[in-house]
């Protein structure tokens, strides 16, 4: 298909729009600089982006003493701030340099990220979800029904950026004889692959009469301690309910599952960072709640990255007879032979092919 030509008038309009954008950015930065020159901005200080609201971010000051408790840190000064236009996009978890002012402060610099979780948006552009995270907690539940294909998307994304993924089975109080084989099959498969699986519920077992162990929140708290963890998972798996239980007083809005589809409704609209209050003087950790993601696209990855993201396939990479092996029907394919020996499950093999076909189609 030949490249579409634009008329001279269209080219003039495009150039005019670009000039207007540059002018607005220059005007915004000039206003910030004028405030700096007149001394109306406070001294530079480090801060943490704890939420993002359109053109502004909420910053939590990092200026505190070593004697402060985690509760003191959690209650540290919070400020809505504008961003200089040359800083790019900021996300929850970013560490920044900012200056205080009234009514809004100004972010003047961004510190290097140690990690970032990104996904493509519906238009194919990469969108960072959270920054400077230690773990990715993939939250699933008996309802809406968990699918290994969606879980594998999160696991591959985590493996690609070198962040430890952990699976949290929430709402264990809803496990019964009808869905137990589905849930047990999934958790057993991922445990056998070396992934940690944590059970939890916001409802005590004693209240429901089920045979599951206690709500498991203590185990979850121990895992979250001293780490920055991002919660991901499709809508309706109970991320907001978990946070309300872990952090009383947050009162995040919780949505019910739709009766027809058993899918959740989106209640979290922006990623937010929460601190856990410390009870023993140690770092209690912090979590980032991300908007529910029903489809976590991996279109930005190549076939090699997808292959590496399946941990049980790694030992067989490069051992096939043909260098350009597609691992489908080729003779002497190391991956197919491992699958035939039962070293790779049918479910994971199918998931790998689906993900690979998805990026090829994209």
C-alpha positions as CSV (number, residue, x, y, z in Angstrom):
1,X,0.0,0.0,0.0
2,X,1.4,3.4,-1.0
3,X,1.9,6.1,1.6
4,X,-1.0,8.5,1.7
5,X,-0.1,11.9,0.6
6,X,-1.4,15.0,2.5
7,X,-2.3,18.3,0.9
8,X,-0.4,21.5,1.5
9,X,-3.3,22.8,3.7
10,X,-3.3,19.6,5.8
11,X,0.5,19.9,6.3
12,X,0.1,23.5,7.4
13,X,-2.6,22.5,9.9
14,X,-0.4,19.7,11.3
15,X,2.5,22.1,11.7
16,X,0.3,24.7,13.4
17,X,-1.0,22.2,15.9
18,X,2.6,21.1,16.7
19,X,3.7,24.7,17.2
20,X,0.7,25.4,19.5
21,X,1.7,22.3,21.6
22,X,5.3,23.5,21.9
23,X,4.1,27.0,22.8
24,X,1.8,25.7,25.6
25,X,4.7,23.5,26.9
26,X,7.1,26.5,26.8
27,X,4.5,28.7,28.6
28,X,4.0,26.1,31.3
29,X,7.7,25.7,31.9
30,X,8.2,29.5,31.8
31,X,5.6,29.9,34.6
32,X,7.4,27.3,36.7
33,X,10.7,29.0,36.1
34,X,9.3,32.4,37.0
35,X,8.1,30.9,40.3
36,X,11.5,29.5,41.0
37,X,13.2,32.8,40.3
38,X,10.9,34.6,42.6
39,X,11.6,32.1,45.4
40,X,8.0,30.9,45.6
41,X,9.0,27.3,45.3
42,X,10.5,25.4,48.3
43,X,13.8,23.6,48.3
44,X,14.3,20.5,46.3
45,X,13.4,17.3,48.0
46,X,12.9,13.6,47.2
47,X,9.5,12.2,46.9
48,X,7.5,9.2,45.7
49,X,4.6,9.2,43.2
50,X,1.7,7.5,45.0
51,X,-1.0,8.2,42.5
52,X,-1.5,9.8,39.0
53,X,-4.4,12.1,38.1
54,X,-4.4,13.2,34.5
55,X,-1.9,16.1,34.2
56,X,-1.0,15.9,37.9
57,X,0.6,13.4,40.3
58,X,0.4,13.0,44.0
59,X,3.7,13.0,45.7
60,X,4.6,11.8,49.2
61,X,7.6,13.4,50.7
62,X,10.6,11.2,51.5
63,X,12.0,13.6,54.0
64,X,11.8,11.8,57.3
65,X,14.3,10.6,60.0
66,X,15.5,7.1,60.6
67,X,13.5,7.1,63.8
68,X,10.2,7.5,62.1
69,X,7.9,4.5,62.1
70,X,6.2,3.2,59.0
71,X,3.0,4.9,60.1
72,X,4.9,8.2,60.3
73,X,6.2,7.6,56.7
74,X,2.7,6.7,55.5
75,X,1.4,9.9,57.0
76,X,4.2,12.0,55.5
77,X,3.3,15.2,53.6
78,X,1.3,14.5,50.4
79,X,1.1,17.0,47.7
80,X,-0.5,17.4,44.2
81,X,2.2,18.4,41.8
82,X,2.5,19.5,38.2
83,X,5.2,18.0,36.0
84,X,7.7,19.7,33.7
85,X,6.8,18.8,30.2
86,X,10.2,17.4,29.4
87,X,10.0,14.7,32.1
88,X,7.9,12.3,30.1
89,X,5.3,10.1,31.7
90,X,5.4,9.5,35.4
91,X,3.7,6.5,37.0
92,X,3.0,5.3,40.5
93,X,6.2,4.1,42.2
94,X,8.5,6.7,40.5
95,X,11.0,8.4,42.7
96,X,11.3,12.1,41.9
97,X,12.8,15.4,42.9
98,X,10.1,18.0,43.6
99,X,9.6,21.5,45.0
100,X,6.7,22.5,47.3
101,X,4.4,25.5,46.5
102,X,0.9,26.6,46.9
103,X,-1.6,25.4,45.8
104,X,0.4,22.7,43.8
105,X,4.0,21.7,43.9
106,X,6.3,21.0,40.9
107,X,8.2,17.8,39.9
108,X,11.5,18.9,38.5
109,X,13.4,15.6,37.9
110,X,12.8,11.9,37.9
111,X,15.3,9.5,39.5
112,X,16.3,6.3,37.5
113,X,13.9,3.4,37.7
114,X,15.2,0.0,39.0
115,X,12.2,-1.8,37.3
116,X,9.0,-1.1,35.5
117,X,6.0,-3.1,34.5
118,X,4.6,-2.1,31.1
119,X,1.9,-3.3,28.7
120,X,0.6,-2.1,25.3
121,X,-2.6,-0.1,25.3
122,X,-5.4,-0.8,22.8
123,X,-3.6,1.4,20.2
124,X,-0.3,-0.6,20.5
125,X,1.6,2.1,22.4
126,X,3.5,0.9,25.4
127,X,2.1,2.1,28.8
128,X,4.0,1.7,32.0
129,X,1.8,0.5,34.8
130,X,4.1,0.8,37.8
131,X,7.8,1.5,38.6
132,X,10.4,0.4,41.1
133,X,8.6,-2.8,42.1
134,X,10.1,-5.9,43.7
135,X,7.3,-8.4,43.1
136,X,4.2,-8.9,40.9
137,X,1.3,-10.5,42.7
138,X,-1.0,-12.2,40.2
139,X,-4.4,-12.3,41.9
140,X,-6.9,-15.0,40.8
141,X,-10.1,-16.3,42.4
142,X,-12.6,-19.2,41.9
143,X,-14.9,-16.5,40.4
144,X,-14.5,-15.1,37.9
145,X,-13.1,-18.5,36.7
146,X,-9.3,-18.5,36.5
147,X,-7.7,-19.2,33.2
148,X,-4.1,-20.3,32.8
149,X,-3.8,-18.4,29.5
150,X,-4.4,-15.0,31.3
151,X,-2.2,-16.0,34.2
152,X,0.6,-17.0,31.8
153,X,0.5,-13.5,30.3
154,X,1.3,-12.0,33.6
155,X,4.0,-14.6,34.3
156,X,5.7,-14.1,30.9
157,X,5.6,-10.3,31.4
158,X,7.2,-10.6,34.9
159,X,9.8,-13.1,33.6
160,X,10.7,-10.7,30.8
161,X,11.6,-7.9,33.1
162,X,13.2,-10.1,35.8
163,X,10.6,-9.4,38.6
164,X,9.5,-12.3,40.8
165,X,5.9,-13.3,40.1
166,X,3.8,-14.8,42.8
167,X,0.2,-16.2,42.4
168,X,-2.4,-15.3,45.0
169,X,-5.5,-17.4,45.1
170,X,-8.1,-15.1,46.7
171,X,-11.6,-15.9,47.8
172,X,-10.7,-19.4,49.0
173,X,-14.0,-19.4,50.9
174,X,-15.8,-19.8,47.5
175,X,-14.1,-23.1,46.7
176,X,-16.6,-25.9,46.6
177,X,-16.9,-29.4,45.1
178,X,-17.9,-27.9,41.8
179,X,-14.8,-25.8,41.2
180,X,-12.2,-27.5,43.5
181,X,-10.7,-29.6,40.7
182,X,-10.3,-26.5,38.5
183,X,-8.6,-24.5,41.2
184,X,-6.5,-27.4,42.5
185,X,-5.3,-28.2,38.9
186,X,-4.1,-24.7,38.4
187,X,-2.3,-24.2,41.7
188,X,-0.7,-27.7,41.5
189,X,0.6,-26.9,38.0
190,X,2.2,-23.6,38.9
191,X,3.7,-24.9,42.2
192,X,5.3,-27.8,40.2
193,X,6.8,-25.1,37.9
194,X,8.4,-23.4,41.0
195,X,6.0,-20.5,41.4
196,X,4.9,-19.6,44.9
197,X,1.1,-19.8,45.5
198,X,-0.5,-18.0,48.4
199,X,-4.1,-18.7,49.6
200,X,-6.2,-15.9,51.1
201,X,-9.7,-14.7,51.7
202,X,-11.2,-11.6,53.2
203,X,-13.8,-13.8,54.9
204,X,-12.8,-16.1,57.8
205,X,-13.3,-19.8,57.2
206,X,-15.3,-20.0,60.4
207,X,-17.9,-17.6,59.1
208,X,-18.5,-19.6,55.9
209,X,-18.3,-23.1,57.3
210,X,-15.9,-24.1,54.5
211,X,-13.0,-26.5,55.1
212,X,-10.3,-24.2,54.0
213,X,-7.6,-22.9,56.4
214,X,-7.9,-19.5,58.1
215,X,-8.1,-16.5,55.8
216,X,-4.3,-16.6,55.1
217,X,-3.8,-12.9,55.3
218,X,-1.0,-13.4,57.8
219,X,0.9,-15.3,55.2
220,X,0.2,-12.6,52.7
221,X,1.5,-9.9,55.1
222,X,4.7,-11.8,55.7
223,X,5.3,-12.0,52.0
224,X,4.6,-8.3,51.4
225,X,7.0,-7.2,54.2
226,X,9.9,-5.0,53.2
227,X,8.9,-5.1,49.5
228,X,7.1,-3.0,46.9
229,X,4.6,-5.3,45.3
230,X,2.1,-4.5,42.5
231,X,-1.3,-6.3,42.5
232,X,-2.4,-7.3,39.0
233,X,-5.4,-9.5,37.9
234,X,-8.6,-9.3,36.0
235,X,-11.5,-7.3,37.4
236,X,-13.6,-9.0,40.1
237,X,-10.8,-11.1,41.7
238,X,-11.0,-9.0,44.9
239,X,-7.8,-6.8,44.8
240,X,-9.6,-3.8,46.4
241,X,-11.3,-6.0,49.0
242,X,-7.9,-7.4,50.0
243,X,-6.5,-3.9,50.4
244,X,-9.4,-2.8,52.5
245,X,-8.8,-5.8,54.7
246,X,-5.0,-5.3,54.9
247,X,-5.3,-1.6,55.3
248,X,-8.4,-0.7,57.4
249,X,-9.6,2.8,56.7
250,X,-8.8,2.9,52.9
251,X,-12.4,2.0,52.0
252,X,-11.7,1.4,48.3
253,X,-14.8,0.9,46.2
254,X,-15.6,-2.7,45.6
255,X,-17.6,-4.0,42.6
256,X,-19.8,-7.1,42.5
257,X,-19.5,-9.7,39.7
258,X,-22.0,-9.5,37.0
259,X,-24.5,-12.3,37.3
260,X,-24.6,-13.2,33.6
261,X,-20.8,-13.4,32.9
262,X,-19.3,-13.7,36.4
263,X,-16.9,-10.9,35.4
264,X,-15.9,-8.1,37.6
265,X,-16.5,-4.4,37.1
266,X,-13.7,-2.0,37.0
267,X,-13.6,-0.1,40.3
268,X,-9.9,1.0,40.4
269,X,-9.3,3.7,37.8
270,X,-5.7,4.7,38.6
271,X,-2.7,2.9,40.1
272,X,-2.3,3.8,43.8
273,X,0.5,3.1,46.3
274,X,-0.3,2.2,49.9
275,X,2.1,1.8,52.9
276,X,1.6,-1.0,55.4
277,X,1.8,0.3,59.0
278,X,4.6,-1.4,60.9
279,X,3.9,-3.2,64.2
280,X,7.5,-4.3,65.1
281,X,9.6,-1.4,63.8
282,X,10.6,-3.2,60.6
283,X,9.8,-2.1,57.0
284,X,6.2,-3.4,56.5
285,X,6.4,-2.9,52.8
286,X,4.1,-1.2,50.3
287,X,1.8,-2.2,47.5
288,X,0.5,-0.8,44.3
289,X,-3.0,-1.5,43.2
290,X,-3.4,-1.3,39.5
291,X,-6.6,-1.1,37.4
292,X,-8.1,-4.4,36.7
293,X,-6.7,-5.8,33.4
294,X,-8.8,-8.4,31.6
295,X,-6.4,-8.6,28.7
296,X,-2.7,-8.2,29.3
297,X,-1.3,-7.7,25.9
298,X,2.2,-8.9,25.0
299,X,2.3,-7.7,21.4
300,X,5.5,-5.7,22.1
301,X,7.5,-8.9,22.7
302,X,9.2,-11.1,20.2
303,X,9.0,-14.9,19.9
304,X,12.3,-15.4,21.8
305,X,11.0,-13.4,24.8
306,X,7.8,-15.4,24.9
307,X,9.7,-18.6,24.7
308,X,12.0,-17.5,27.6
309,X,9.0,-16.5,29.6
310,X,7.9,-20.2,30.0
311,X,10.3,-21.4,32.6
312,X,10.0,-25.1,31.7
313,X,11.0,-24.4,28.1
314,X,14.3,-22.7,28.8
315,X,16.4,-25.8,29.3
316,X,15.4,-27.0,25.8
317,X,16.0,-23.8,23.9
318,X,18.7,-24.2,21.2
319,X,18.7,-28.0,21.4
320,X,16.4,-28.5,18.4
321,X,17.8,-30.1,15.2
322,X,16.9,-27.0,13.1
323,X,18.0,-23.5,14.1
324,X,14.7,-22.1,12.7
325,X,12.6,-24.7,14.5
326,X,9.0,-23.5,15.1
327,X,8.4,-26.2,17.7
328,X,5.2,-27.4,16.0
329,X,5.8,-30.4,13.8
330,X,9.5,-30.4,13.1
331,X,11.5,-33.6,13.6
332,X,14.0,-33.7,16.5
333,X,12.4,-30.7,18.2
334,X,13.7,-30.6,21.7
335,X,10.6,-28.9,23.1
336,X,8.2,-31.2,21.4
337,X,10.2,-34.2,22.6
338,X,10.1,-32.8,26.2
339,X,6.3,-32.3,25.8
340,X,6.0,-35.9,24.7
341,X,7.9,-37.1,27.7
342,X,5.5,-35.2,30.0
343,X,8.0,-32.6,31.1
344,X,5.8,-29.8,29.6
345,X,2.0,-29.9,30.3
346,X,-0.6,-29.8,27.5
347,X,-2.1,-26.7,29.1
348,X,1.2,-24.7,29.1
349,X,2.2,-25.9,25.6
350,X,-1.2,-24.7,24.3
351,X,-0.8,-21.4,26.2
352,X,2.7,-20.9,24.6
353,X,1.3,-21.4,21.1
354,X,-1.6,-19.1,21.7
355,X,0.6,-16.3,23.0
356,X,3.1,-16.8,20.1
357,X,0.3,-16.7,17.5
358,X,-1.1,-13.6,19.2
359,X,2.1,-11.6,18.7
360,X,2.5,-12.9,15.2
361,X,-1.0,-11.7,14.3
362,X,-0.4,-8.4,16.0
